[in-house]
Structure formats: C-alpha cells, structure tokens
Amino acid sequence: MAGNFDCIGLGVDNEDQLHDLVVRLASAAGERLSTDAGEYAIWRSRTGAELWFHLGPAPEDEDGEREILGVTPFFEGRSDVLLNIDEAIKRPDDNAHEGAFRGWLDENNPIIFDAVDFAAHSGRPLPAHRQVRLAGFAREINVPAGDGEGAVGRSLHSHPTASAAQLTGQIADFAELINEATGQRFYWLQVDGPLGACDIVAAPHVVNGELAAGATVNVACSFFGRILD
C-alpha cells in the first residue's frame, strides 16, 4: 500500500525523514494563498506534484518562524470536472485548513474529495456547480493481461463518507516522472472514464501489469481536488 507522498515521489521511511522533508520544502514554498481561516504556503514541483502547507498565525516576534499545522499533497494535472457540490465535510481531526467536499456527476454518482484549498471555499453557498481539478492518489493499479485497445468498461464506485474510490477507465496517456526534490520516480496517468479525463498518480510498486495507451485500467485511489472557479 502506498501513502500519499509516495504517489508523487516524496516517499519517506520514518518520521524523522518526514519532518526534514516538510521543513525543507516548506521553506522553499514560493506561493501563498490567504483565507479567512488561515494561510497556505504552496510548494510546486516541475512534475506537477505539490504540497499545500497549513500555516499558523504570524509570530509576534519578527524573527520567529510560522508553525506548520499540517500539509496536504496534490498533483496539478489536466482534469477539469464539473461537479454539483452539495456538502462541505469536516472531520474531528481536521484543522481550519482541511476538509472535503461531496459532489455529484449525476444523481447516481457521488464523489468525495479532499480539497487542498478547502478554507478558501468552505464558506461559499451550497449546493453549487463547480469546476474541479481532481487527482487520484493510487493505492493499487491493475492493468488486466491481454486487454486490447478499445475493450474498456467505465465505472466509478465511491466510498459514501471518505475520499476513497474504485475507478475503471482507459489509459489515454501516461508518463514516468522524477520528483526533483528526492530523485524518486512515480507514474502519472490520464484515465478516460466516468469523470472524463482524470489524473492518477502512483508509486511504481502499486502498478500491476504493463501500462499502455488504450489499455483498460482498474484504480483504487483517494481523490484530492482543487476548485477552479
């Protein structure tokens, strides 16, 4: 099973390595997003991988450092999905920057995604139609053996209360990427399915079978999203 950081080439072996990675990349985060609930610092890799750091209040001491309250990973890909969002979801352990939204492709297809920019949108009226950039962080990818081009089923089965989902579609494009922050490899896939063109990122060890354009792919993933409008 791959963790979210593994999916974008930022895998670590222990808590000390995670701490060092977070501190290093937070200091290199060159973009800020201010909201009523707090401020995000955004680190962007040239691969499309991102980390959204949740910053605490500015210290009274000018030389003091901002506390990092949390961090959410993301991948800035190509997807642009229209969802009818009807619920903002806060979990007991979420800080002010964290949360998820539930949206619908249609009345039979709900999807829950963790929003990297949750605090910027949590106060907006719902329900509402929103364009969302979705990225699936893969737990497992299976490419059935002998699957021929064009032989594709398309389905989406989402968890009723979490961002977990099972997605079946067709590989439109894929690439092996190297995160420059660590030198680690990961895969990016564009999968055509019920969500349209959806971005999937994965650690190499969770891919079973040979990736090929036109092949059917079955993906177990967790969805992260950024609201575009």
C-alpha positions, 0 to 999 in steps of 0.5 A: 500500500502506498501513502500519499507522498509516495504517489508523487515521489516524496516517499519517506521511511520514518518520521524523522525523514518526514519532518526534514522533508516538510521543513525543507520544502516548506521553506522553499514554498514560493506561493501563498494563498490567504483565507479567512481561516488561515494561510497556505504556503504552496510548494510546486514541483516541475512534475506537477506534484505539490504540497499545500502547507497549513500555516499558523498565525504570524509570530509576534516576534519578527524573527520567529518562524510560522508553525506548520499545522499540517500539509496536504499533497496534490498533483496539478494535472489536466482534469477539469470536472464539473461537479454539483457540490452539495456538502462541505465535510469536516472531520474531528481531526481536521484543522481550519485548513482541511476538509472535503467536499461531496459532489455529484456527476449525476444523481447516481454518482457521488464523489468525495474529495479532499480539497487542498484549498478547502478554507478558501471555499468552505464558506461559499453557498451550497449546493453549487456547480463547480469546476474541479481539478481532481487527482487520484492518489493510487493505492493499487493499479491493475492493468488486466493481461491481454486487454486490447485497445478499445475493450474498456468498461467505465465505472466509478464506485465511491466510498459514501463518507471518505475520499476513497474510490474504485475507478475503471477507465482507459489509459489515454496517456501516461508518463514516468516522472522524477520528483526533483526534490528526492530523485524518486520516480512515480507514474502519472496517468490520464484515465478516460472514464466516468469523470472524463479525463482524470489524473492518477498518480502512483508509486511504481510498486502499486502498478500491476501489469504493463501500462499502455495507451488504450489499455483498460485500467482498474484504480483504487485511489483517494481523490484530492481536488482543487476548485477552479472557479 
